Each structure stands twice: as C-alpha cells, then as structure tokens.
Amino acid sequence: MYYDEQVINGILCHRNLPNGEWIPFTPEQLTQKFVQAKERISQLVNEIEEMNEIALSEN
C-alpha cells in the first residue's frame, strides 16, 4: 500500500498512489491528526518519565 503526505502551497495533502492526485486534508481530518499526535506525545513523555524514575531508583 502506498501513502504519502506533503505540504503544497501551505496546505497538508495526501495521496494513495505514487502518481496520484494530491488531496487536501479536511479541517476535521487535520483535527483528528492533531489530537492523535498530542495523545502519542503524551504517551511518549510518560514512558520517558517512567524510564527516568527506574534509572534514578537503580542508582
């Protein structure tokens, strides 16, 4: 499966074929991507904090 994203003229777009048409994301799609990214960042921060706590407790 092919998937690509690119900013074109300041607008985030995607396509599903290597030579396919670029399709702009809708505001709703962008909101969903933003929320998912925030959730993933939060998960990663929690994992890093847990690893730091473990490392500090081992010293």
Gaussian input, Z-matrix of N, CA and C with variables (Angstrom, degrees):
# hf/3-21g

backbone

0 1
 N
 C     1     B1
 C     2     B2     1     A1
 N     3     B3     2     A2     1     D1
 C     4     B4     3     A3     2     D2
 C     5     B5     4     A4     3     D3
 N     6     B6     5     A5     4     D4
 C     7     B7     6     A6     5     D5
 C     8     B8     7     A7     6     D6
 N     9     B9     8     A8     7     D7
 C    10    B10     9     A9     8     D8
 C    11    B11    10    A10     9     D9
 N    12    B12    11    A11    10    D10
 C    13    B13    12    A12    11    D11
 C    14    B14    13    A13    12    D12
 N    15    B15    14    A14    13    D13
 C    16    B16    15    A15    14    D14
 C    17    B17    16    A16    15    D15
 N    18    B18    17    A17    16    D16
 C    19    B19    18    A18    17    D17
 C    20    B20    19    A19    18    D18
 N    21    B21    20    A20    19    D19
 C    22    B22    21    A21    20    D20
 C    23    B23    22    A22    21    D21
 N    24    B24    23    A23    22    D22
 C    25    B25    24    A24    23    D23
 C    26    B26    25    A25    24    D24
 N    27    B27    26    A26    25    D25
 C    28    B28    27    A27    26    D26
 C    29    B29    28    A28    27    D27
 N    30    B30    29    A29    28    D28
 C    31    B31    30    A30    29    D29
 C    32    B32    31    A31    30    D30
 N    33    B33    32    A32    31    D31
 C    34    B34    33    A33    32    D32
 C    35    B35    34    A34    33    D33
 N    36    B36    35    A35    34    D34
 C    37    B37    36    A36    35    D35
 C    38    B38    37    A37    36    D36
 N    39    B39    38    A38    37    D37
 C    40    B40    39    A39    38    D38
 C    41    B41    40    A40    39    D39
 N    42    B42    41    A41    40    D40
 C    43    B43    42    A42    41    D41
 C    44    B44    43    A43    42    D42
 N    45    B45    44    A44    43    D43
 C    46    B46    45    A45    44    D44
 C    47    B47    46    A46    45    D45
 N    48    B48    47    A47    46    D46
 C    49    B49    48    A48    47    D47
 C    50    B50    49    A49    48    D48
 N    51    B51    50    A50    49    D49
 C    52    B52    51    A51    50    D50
 C    53    B53    52    A52    51    D51
 N    54    B54    53    A53    52    D52
 C    55    B55    54    A54    53    D53
 C    56    B56    55    A55    54    D54
 N    57    B57    56    A56    55    D55
 C    58    B58    57    A57    56    D56
 C    59    B59    58    A58    57    D57
 N    60    B60    59    A59    58    D58
 C    61    B61    60    A60    59    D59
 C    62    B62    61    A61    60    D60
 N    63    B63    62    A62    61    D61
 C    64    B64    63    A63    62    D62
 C    65    B65    64    A64    63    D63
 N    66    B66    65    A65    64    D64
 C    67    B67    66    A66    65    D65
 C    68    B68    67    A67    66    D66
 N    69    B69    68    A68    67    D67
 C    70    B70    69    A69    68    D68
 C    71    B71    70    A70    69    D69
 N    72    B72    71    A71    70    D70
 C    73    B73    72    A72    71    D71
 C    74    B74    73    A73    72    D72
 N    75    B75    74    A74    73    D73
 C    76    B76    75    A75    74    D74
 C    77    B77    76    A76    75    D75
 N    78    B78    77    A77    76    D76
 C    79    B79    78    A78    77    D77
 C    80    B80    79    A79    78    D78
 N    81    B81    80    A80    79    D79
 C    82    B82    81    A81    80    D80
 C    83    B83    82    A82    81    D81
 N    84    B84    83    A83    82    D82
 C    85    B85    84    A84    83    D83
 C    86    B86    85    A85    84    D84
 N    87    B87    86    A86    85    D85
 C    88    B88    87    A87    86    D86
 C    89    B89    88    A88    87    D87
 N    90    B90    89    A89    88    D88
 C    91    B91    90    A90    89    D89
 C    92    B92    91    A91    90    D90
 N    93    B93    92    A92    91    D91
 C    94    B94    93    A93    92    D92
 C    95    B95    94    A94    93    D93
 N    96    B96    95    A95    94    D94
 C    97    B97    96    A96    95    D95
 C    98    B98    97    A97    96    D96
 N    99    B99    98    A98    97    D97
 C   100   B100    99    A99    98    D98
 C   101   B101   100   A100    99    D99
 N   102   B102   101   A101   100   D100
 C   103   B103   102   A102   101   D101
 C   104   B104   103   A103   102   D102
 N   105   B105   104   A104   103   D103
 C   106   B106   105   A105   104   D104
 C   107   B107   106   A106   105   D105
 N   108   B108   107   A107   106   D106
 C   109   B109   108   A108   107   D107
 C   110   B110   109   A109   108   D108
 N   111   B111   110   A110   109   D109
 C   112   B112   111   A111   110   D110
 C   113   B113   112   A112   111   D111
 N   114   B114   113   A113   112   D112
 C   115   B115   114   A114   113   D113
 C   116   B116   115   A115   114   D114
 N   117   B117   116   A116   115   D115
 C   118   B118   117   A117   116   D116
 C   119   B119   118   A118   117   D117
 N   120   B120   119   A119   118   D118
 C   121   B121   120   A120   119   D119
 C   122   B122   121   A121   120   D120
 N   123   B123   122   A122   121   D121
 C   124   B124   123   A123   122   D122
 C   125   B125   124   A124   123   D123
 N   126   B126   125   A125   124   D124
 C   127   B127   126   A126   125   D125
 C   128   B128   127   A127   126   D126
 N   129   B129   128   A128   127   D127
 C   130   B130   129   A129   128   D128
 C   131   B131   130   A130   129   D129
 N   132   B132   131   A131   130   D130
 C   133   B133   132   A132   131   D131
 C   134   B134   133   A133   132   D132
 N   135   B135   134   A134   133   D133
 C   136   B136   135   A135   134   D134
 C   137   B137   136   A136   135   D135
 N   138   B138   137   A137   136   D136
 C   139   B139   138   A138   137   D137
 C   140   B140   139   A139   138   D138
 N   141   B141   140   A140   139   D139
 C   142   B142   141   A141   140   D140
 C   143   B143   142   A142   141   D141
 N   144   B144   143   A143   142   D142
 C   145   B145   144   A144   143   D143
 C   146   B146   145   A145   144   D144
 N   147   B147   146   A146   145   D145
 C   148   B148   147   A147   146   D146
 C   149   B149   148   A148   147   D147
 N   150   B150   149   A149   148   D148
 C   151   B151   150   A150   149   D149
 C   152   B152   151   A151   150   D150
 N   153   B153   152   A152   151   D151
 C   154   B154   153   A153   152   D152
 C   155   B155   154   A154   153   D153
 N   156   B156   155   A155   154   D154
 C   157   B157   156   A156   155   D155
 C   158   B158   157   A157   156   D156
 N   159   B159   158   A158   157   D157
 C   160   B160   159   A159   158   D158
 C   161   B161   160   A160   159   D159
 N   162   B162   161   A161   160   D160
 C   163   B163   162   A162   161   D161
 C   164   B164   163   A163   162   D162
 N   165   B165   164   A164   163   D163
 C   166   B166   165   A165   164   D164
 C   167   B167   166   A166   165   D165
 N   168   B168   167   A167   166   D166
 C   169   B169   168   A168   167   D167
 C   170   B170   169   A169   168   D168
 N   171   B171   170   A170   169   D169
 C   172   B172   171   A171   170   D170
 C   173   B173   172   A172   171   D171
 N   174   B174   173   A173   172   D172
 C   175   B175   174   A174   173   D173
 C   176   B176   175   A175   174   D174

   B1=1.4549
   B2=1.5251
   B3=1.2932
   B4=1.4579
   B5=1.5222
   B6=1.3295
   B7=1.4595
   B8=1.5188
   B9=1.3200
   B10=1.4546
   B11=1.5218
   B12=1.3228
   B13=1.4633
   B14=1.5169
   B15=1.3258
   B16=1.4565
   B17=1.5235
   B18=1.3260
   B19=1.4583
   B20=1.5203
   B21=1.3158
   B22=1.4589
   B23=1.5210
   B24=1.3189
   B25=1.4708
   B26=1.5208
   B27=1.3300
   B28=1.4586
   B29=1.5165
   B30=1.3337
   B31=1.4661
   B32=1.5255
   B33=1.3465
   B34=1.4600
   B35=1.5278
   B36=1.3379
   B37=1.4642
   B38=1.5253
   B39=1.3258
   B40=1.4628
   B41=1.5145
   B42=1.3453
   B43=1.4688
   B44=1.5155
   B45=1.3236
   B46=1.4619
   B47=1.5231
   B48=1.3200
   B49=1.4611
   B50=1.5263
   B51=1.3361
   B52=1.4666
   B53=1.5257
   B54=1.3040
   B55=1.4641
   B56=1.5209
   B57=1.3313
   B58=1.4612
   B59=1.5178
   B60=1.2980
   B61=1.4622
   B62=1.5295
   B63=1.3284
   B64=1.4603
   B65=1.5196
   B66=1.3289
   B67=1.4634
   B68=1.5232
   B69=1.3318
   B70=1.4715
   B71=1.5286
   B72=1.3352
   B73=1.4571
   B74=1.5255
   B75=1.3211
   B76=1.4604
   B77=1.5295
   B78=1.3335
   B79=1.4688
   B80=1.5287
   B81=1.3228
   B82=1.4665
   B83=1.5313
   B84=1.3229
   B85=1.4644
   B86=1.5272
   B87=1.3286
   B88=1.4659
   B89=1.5224
   B90=1.3282
   B91=1.4664
   B92=1.5182
   B93=1.3223
   B94=1.4623
   B95=1.5270
   B96=1.3341
   B97=1.4627
   B98=1.5274
   B99=1.3269
   B100=1.4573
   B101=1.5294
   B102=1.3225
   B103=1.4679
   B104=1.5301
   B105=1.3245
   B106=1.4651
   B107=1.5271
   B108=1.3180
   B109=1.4672
   B110=1.5232
   B111=1.3372
   B112=1.4672
   B113=1.5246
   B114=1.3298
   B115=1.4653
   B116=1.5219
   B117=1.3260
   B118=1.4691
   B119=1.5292
   B120=1.3160
   B121=1.4631
   B122=1.5196
   B123=1.3161
   B124=1.4610
   B125=1.5271
   B126=1.3260
   B127=1.4664
   B128=1.5247
   B129=1.3217
   B130=1.4634
   B131=1.5226
   B132=1.3285
   B133=1.4644
   B134=1.5231
   B135=1.3331
   B136=1.4686
   B137=1.5220
   B138=1.3246
   B139=1.4641
   B140=1.5276
   B141=1.3169
   B142=1.4663
   B143=1.5196
   B144=1.3278
   B145=1.4647
   B146=1.5254
   B147=1.3302
   B148=1.4650
   B149=1.5299
   B150=1.3348
   B151=1.4649
   B152=1.5260
   B153=1.3322
   B154=1.4629
   B155=1.5278
   B156=1.3275
   B157=1.4683
   B158=1.5225
   B159=1.3189
   B160=1.4666
   B161=1.5263
   B162=1.3236
   B163=1.4658
   B164=1.5232
   B165=1.3258
   B166=1.4673
   B167=1.5210
   B168=1.3246
   B169=1.4667
   B170=1.5304
   B171=1.3200
   B172=1.4601
   B173=1.5242
   B174=1.3130
   B175=1.4777
   B176=1.4821
   A1=108.64
   A2=116.51
   A3=122.77
   A4=109.44
   A5=115.73
   A6=120.37
   A7=107.76
   A8=117.06
   A9=121.18
   A10=109.01
   A11=115.17
   A12=121.86
   A13=108.14
   A14=115.20
   A15=120.01
   A16=108.97
   A17=115.38
   A18=120.27
   A19=107.33
   A20=115.66
   A21=121.70
   A22=107.97
   A23=116.11
   A24=122.05
   A25=111.42
   A26=116.36
   A27=121.31
   A28=115.24
   A29=117.71
   A30=121.74
   A31=109.06
   A32=116.64
   A33=120.84
   A34=109.50
   A35=115.05
   A36=121.53
   A37=109.42
   A38=115.31
   A39=121.49
   A40=109.39
   A41=114.33
   A42=120.09
   A43=108.47
   A44=115.79
   A45=122.11
   A46=113.32
   A47=117.30
   A48=122.57
   A49=108.21
   A50=118.24
   A51=119.78
   A52=113.92
   A53=117.12
   A54=120.86
   A55=111.70
   A56=115.93
   A57=120.62
   A58=112.54
   A59=114.45
   A60=121.94
   A61=109.66
   A62=116.47
   A63=121.40
   A64=108.48
   A65=116.17
   A66=122.32
   A67=108.14
   A68=117.89
   A69=119.26
   A70=110.85
   A71=115.87
   A72=119.92
   A73=109.05
   A74=116.11
   A75=120.59
   A76=108.56
   A77=117.72
   A78=119.19
   A79=112.30
   A80=117.10
   A81=120.58
   A82=111.04
   A83=116.69
   A84=120.38
   A85=110.85
   A86=116.18
   A87=119.93
   A88=110.98
   A89=116.68
   A90=120.19
   A91=110.18
   A92=117.44
   A93=121.46
   A94=110.57
   A95=117.68
   A96=120.87
   A97=110.44
   A98=117.46
   A99=122.20
   A100=110.98
   A101=116.64
   A102=121.22
   A103=109.98
   A104=117.29
   A105=120.37
   A106=111.21
   A107=117.15
   A108=120.63
   A109=110.86
   A110=117.12
   A111=120.20
   A112=111.11
   A113=116.80
   A114=120.92
   A115=110.80
   A116=117.12
   A117=120.80
   A118=110.60
   A119=117.33
   A120=120.63
   A121=110.05
   A122=117.07
   A123=121.23
   A124=110.78
   A125=117.21
   A126=121.38
   A127=110.74
   A128=116.52
   A129=120.44
   A130=111.67
   A131=116.81
   A132=120.32
   A133=109.69
   A134=117.42
   A135=120.99
   A136=111.47
   A137=117.34
   A138=120.76
   A139=111.00
   A140=117.28
   A141=121.14
   A142=110.35
   A143=116.87
   A144=120.06
   A145=111.08
   A146=117.17
   A147=120.89
   A148=110.84
   A149=116.71
   A150=120.03
   A151=110.62
   A152=117.27
   A153=120.71
   A154=111.02
   A155=116.85
   A156=120.46
   A157=110.90
   A158=116.79
   A159=120.90
   A160=109.95
   A161=116.50
   A162=120.34
   A163=110.89
   A164=117.26
   A165=120.46
   A166=111.34
   A167=116.95
   A168=119.82
   A169=111.82
   A170=117.32
   A171=121.39
   A172=111.88
   A173=117.74
   A174=121.17
   A175=111.63
   D1=136.31
   D2=-179.57
   D3=-105.17
   D4=140.08
   D5=175.73
   D6=-154.03
   D7=136.77
   D8=179.97
   D9=-145.59
   D10=147.84
   D11=174.92
   D12=-127.00
   D13=145.91
   D14=178.54
   D15=-157.38
   D16=146.00
   D17=174.29
   D18=-87.86
   D19=122.48
   D20=-179.89
   D21=-123.82
   D22=118.79
   D23=-177.71
   D24=52.52
   D25=40.45
   D26=176.84
   D27=80.58
   D28=6.44
   D29=-177.80
   D30=-120.03
   D31=128.25
   D32=178.37
   D33=-73.68
   D34=125.03
   D35=-178.02
   D36=-126.34
   D37=166.81
   D38=177.10
   D39=-142.68
   D40=162.34
   D41=174.58
   D42=-150.66
   D43=155.73
   D44=-176.22
   D45=-109.98
   D46=-2.33
   D47=177.95
   D48=-130.63
   D49=146.26
   D50=-178.07
   D51=-54.86
   D52=-36.14
   D53=178.90
   D54=-112.14
   D55=19.31
   D56=-177.68
   D57=-74.66
   D58=168.70
   D59=179.53
   D60=-72.43
   D61=139.51
   D62=175.36
   D63=-75.13
   D64=130.26
   D65=-177.58
   D66=-115.39
   D67=120.26
   D68=178.51
   D69=-66.44
   D70=141.31
   D71=173.43
   D72=-69.46
   D73=145.49
   D74=175.13
   D75=-79.70
   D76=161.73
   D77=175.33
   D78=-56.00
   D79=-36.97
   D80=179.19
   D81=-65.73
   D82=-42.05
   D83=178.39
   D84=-64.40
   D85=-40.90
   D86=178.69
   D87=-64.84
   D88=-38.88
   D89=177.22
   D90=-62.67
   D91=-43.28
   D92=178.70
   D93=-62.02
   D94=-44.23
   D95=178.42
   D96=-62.22
   D97=-39.90
   D98=179.68
   D99=-63.76
   D100=-47.64
   D101=-179.59
   D102=-62.52
   D103=-43.67
   D104=178.78
   D105=-62.71
   D106=-40.18
   D107=179.15
   D108=-65.20
   D109=-41.38
   D110=177.75
   D111=-62.48
   D112=-42.26
   D113=178.82
   D114=-63.05
   D115=-42.12
   D116=-179.93
   D117=-66.28
   D118=-41.19
   D119=177.31
   D120=-60.47
   D121=-43.49
   D122=178.98
   D123=-60.77
   D124=-43.03
   D125=177.94
   D126=-60.82
   D127=-45.09
   D128=-178.58
   D129=-65.77
   D130=-40.35
   D131=177.59
   D132=-61.59
   D133=-43.91
   D134=177.97
   D135=-60.65
   D136=-42.26
   D137=179.04
   D138=-63.51
   D139=-42.50
   D140=178.93
   D141=-63.93
   D142=-43.34
   D143=179.02
   D144=-62.43
   D145=-40.26
   D146=177.71
   D147=-63.90
   D148=-42.88
   D149=179.07
   D150=-64.18
   D151=-39.35
   D152=178.00
   D153=-64.01
   D154=-41.43
   D155=178.45
   D156=-62.84
   D157=-42.02
   D158=178.71
   D159=-64.14
   D160=-45.37
   D161=-179.22
   D162=-62.65
   D163=-40.81
   D164=-179.84
   D165=-68.56
   D166=-35.28
   D167=-178.82
   D168=-73.13
   D169=-21.27
   D170=179.51
   D171=-81.86
   D172=-14.72
   D173=-178.62
   D174=-88.80

